[in-house]
Amino acid sequence: MALTQKRIRELDTYIQLDVGDSGYIAPTALFVALDSADYGSEPKKYAIPNIGGSGGAAYQSDSLTGLSDWLVSVTFDTAFDAKPLVVLLNVYRYFEYEAGRFTRENVNFYLSGSTWYNTTGFTITIDDGESLTGLYIDYKFEEL
């Protein structure tokens, strides 16, 4: 029997849960996989606590509602020491598809190249064809 292994770039994206959430795993128990076509048959691993020294201890997250403009700029409460990891960034609304039944509908938004976020915050532009009514923006940035 042959074993087929997926490359790291083919896997689903990991979302770090908050302490107390079901399924939470401490960042100190996680590894980051580094993959390249040049690595041959296997990716390489690197312990998260070895990246920048904080082990993912510092993060900034929020859920925004009541938007008044398609251009959304967020300033973090405390600046990161280095450019953080984008753990979560979702723009969506809930759509009632049947009386009392809702589904989440993703909303198109744009990033301004590699400069859309830095150590002090981020800026996104919501598609101007979208209504701002009922929109949510969830984000989580984490320092490694």
URNOR-V244581 format. One record per run of one state. SS is the DSSP state (h for helix, s for strand, l for the rest). FROM is the first residue (numbers start at 1). LEN is the number of residues. Records with the same first field share a line. If there is no record, write none. Layout:
SS=FROM-LEN, FROM-LEN
//
This chain:
l=1-7, 11-16, 30-1, 35-2, 40-4, 51-8, 65-6, 76-9, 99-2, 107-2, 111-2, 116-1, 118-3, 127-9, 143-2
h=8-3, 27-3, 37-3, 48-3, 113-3
s=31-4, 44-4, 59-6, 71-5, 85-14, 101-6, 109-2, 117-1, 121-6, 136-7
//
